[in-house]
Amino acid sequence: MKHHKRTSSTPFVRVGPSGVHGLGAFATRDLPAEAFLGLYEGRRYTKAEIATKVWDDQLTYLFTLSNNETIDGAKGGNATRHLNHSCEPNCEAVEEYDEGGELVLKFQTLMAVDAGDELFIDYSLTADDGSPPSKYPCHCGSPNCRGTMLAPPDEAPLQETPLPLLQEAPAGQPA
């Protein structure tokens, strides 16, 4: 597996305490819809390499791409790894190929956001092990909250790998 050292800045994103979960990503200025926030970066693993890992209950920032590569934002990642889940997100993750032909994941706003707003994506997790939705509770508080970070049953999953944690939990709070 190739491991490219990528350096992308995230000038429109700052990390700070989240009212939803652990640390969150916040807009540093007013942003229009479809504003580029940054690339999801970190060490890349093949499907076979991921299968050999033992994650247990450790903190993970894993995002699996459609080509089955997984990016570990905890190893060489940037501020984009702190976008928390919401059932009504204001941002999205979009795959595209860079100029070198590598599949990359970029984050962009879905709508205009104000400076200081927390930035969210819908994790749309899948539980390949048959875990119940209650194992992946959602705390977004949106009016249309599904109560879980799992993808709605009628949607094809596109996003994050379902492992124990995707963001840091404050001391004394469940993940």
Secondary structure, DSSP 4 states (H G I P E B T S, - for coil): ----------TTEEEEE-SSSSEEEEESS-B-TT-EEEE--SEEE-HHHHHH---TT-B--EEE-TTS-EEETTTT--GGGGPEE-SS-SEEEEEEE-TTS-EEEEEEESS-B-TTPEEEE---B--TT---GGGSB-----TT--SBSBPPTTS---SB---SBSSPPPTTS--
